[in-house]
Amino acid sequence: MVDDKSVNTEGNRTINPIYVLSNQDGTGARITHVVLTGSKNYAEWAKGFRVALGAKRKLGFIDGTLKNKPSNPQEVDDWTAVNYTIIAWIFNTIGESLRPSISYREIAFDLWEDIRLRFSVGNDIKIFQLQSDIAECKQKPGEALMDYFGRIKLLWEDINDYDVLPTCNCCARCDVQSIIRQRRATEQVRGFLMGLDPVYATVRSSILGITPLPDIHVVYSRIAQEEQVRSVVQSREETVNPMACAVTGKHQQKFDRPRFKCTRCNKDGHSVSRCWELIGFPVGHPKHVPKTGDQSSSVSASSSNNAKANAVFGETSVVANVVRLSGPCLDDDWSG
């Protein structure tokens, strides 16, 4: 571990770790991937820049603790080198269209403050905006639980940065801060549950019935399990439904055969083209009228005798078949 006091980098001269610059810490480096474009993304840019600068042990150059040159003459050059490097890093992460409007400063802290005063939105306004966004953050129909949780979690992190919890140093045993932190966590759990899709109403009610409410990670895990169960059940239903529709379709075709109705006699079971009142009643029907001047009577008698004989042997005469095809079946109403 590097000594907090000094590091030997140039012969016998010792250098404070705060002033150490590695080979990757050149003035052309971009230490954060977020590019400042204005007030809209200032908070994200400032957070990313502070984190990157803190990882390099140089956060003091923008938070005010190292804004002035050191009193030790041997450290002035080291401080100056790091100060100018940080100024270059700041300009490297500013959008090209915005960069000409940023006034140059000789001290990194002064440049940082100018940018903050210009683009930082007031805390009260930002907190109000974030709280409104959290209240309106809902899980969209069909949206994955992971995506919804990611959106609302980003809002929670932003509001934690702007609405900092108060601290209490009255005594070592004071746990006021932990109580306040727990209340905020409970509020986040309630907000997360309220924004869930209504399909999770049952599991949401069961979680709200637990006292005290579980941690947000426990709640997320429980809802994620429910999402997986619903996904499995839905996939099975999608597999079964086409088969059920196919069976239903076959039965539907069986019972939906067209029914004929004659427009001549207004009776069911045949069309007007097969109505006996038009084409004549068959032989054997009470209303059958034999044709005169032909051998219809003898043919009818012969057909009747043949039909009786064939009935004994389980056969049907050709004439009987012709007659059957020309009119309604034997089960139809013969009273017409």
C-alpha angles and dihedrals in degrees: 000000000000115000112250091223107052149337124214106232106142113045110281095345114105122217127201111244089237090067097046116116121191126213090265093053097084125144091256095058122113106213097188132039092219114096117205111238101163143293092324095070101020093108092052092046094048092048093050093046093050092050093050093046092047090053087058092049092243103108090115091073092069103028093061102252093104101026094119130060114266120257092231107089091211091062097047094086092046092049092048093051093051092043093055091043091056091048088054090049091052093052091045090062096048119097117256094240091051099041098080091057094056113096115229118242130191093219122058093218092056092050091048092051093048091054092045094051091048102046107020113103117220114271095237093052092045093047090050090050093048093048090051091050091050092050090051095043105111134162108257120228108276093008116140116250091234092058093048092048091049092054096049093042091058089054091050091053092050094050090048088057095050101033099048116191115246120252129221124203099172093121143342093257096052111120099177092115093053090050092051091047090051091051092053090049090051091051089053091052091052091048091049092051093046092055095052122115111267090245087077093055094115097051090041091057091049091052094047088054091064116097117234100023115248123249117280091250091054090049092049091050091051093050091045090056090051090050091054092049091050091049092053093047092047092051091052092049091052089054095049099043098068090053091049091049091051092053092045090050092055093051090045091054090050095055098036098067112139116262118218124224122187115229090202102056097012091233127136127239102052142049127241091259089064098040111131091214087069104032097033133258117280126251111282094031114121090235094049111129114201116226115246124231096030138078095261092123094053091043090049092050092046091047090049092051092046091049092053091049093046091049088062091055095038094251134126126217123238092241091053090052091051091050092048093053093052099060145014121312124265092263091060124101111277095185094089 
